[in-house]
Amino acid sequence: MNNIDGIFLWLAIAGYSVSFLVSLAGLIFKRDKWVDFGFYIFIVSFGFHTISFISRWLITWHPPVYGQYENSLTASWFISVSVFAIKRWSSKIGAVAAILTPIILFVMGNGVMAKPSVGPLPPPFQSNWLWVHVTFAWFGFGSVMIAGGIAIIYILKDAAKQRANVMSGWFPSLEVLDDLIFRFIFFGFITLTVEIGAGAIWANGLWGRYWGWDPMETWSLIMWLIYGINMHLRVTLGWKGRKAAWLALLSIISVFIAFFGIGFFGSIHTHTL
């Protein structure tokens, strides 16, 4: 790990950790100012995260998309960007960020366990299709992960509402949360569609075939189908609320298998996470 990107990465990890602890304390002890302060720390941490991301890009002369360390750095950055998108629908962004920050830390933590190398991309990755394929992949990954995190919030708030309405003022309304789950899944499904299509075109240029049933290709298709089922059940059968939230949460399993498991078993793809 290079000194520059490594220093700012650890500053980001420390900042996200403090942000989570301060916000969590604010939620538990009902201190709104603590939650707001925690989100300000989150913003600063995202700044460190962005500097680390850019530094890694400048050091290697290619976008951080190769290997466990770089993919974790990029994936967690896209998830952080998705957190800010929620502010469009709710002013209670601090409480939402508090719940979603552990996901960011988990992905970043997995990356720092690797030993990154500095050098040019291997020849198969020196393609303009890299930009399309990887960019849409991480937007899709970040979106569906955020949808799963919001689903957790929905389930917790719905359960609290059934008992004592304890969480009523902490997070956006159930209606807003349900809408956010749908929108992030929809956005993720579209971006995953483009990612798979771009990957197929890229593969044809490299190996003379669009699809080879490589483990990563296969599970990416399975993940795409699972989120397609999410969309179908919502749009066609009218699934909303608790059922849709549980489905979104369980669907994350496919993401973890694709990015934390399949890539390590005989795949032509680089390790993703």
Order of alpha helices (4+ residues) and beta strands (2+ residues): alpha-alpha-alpha-alpha-alpha-alpha-alpha-alpha
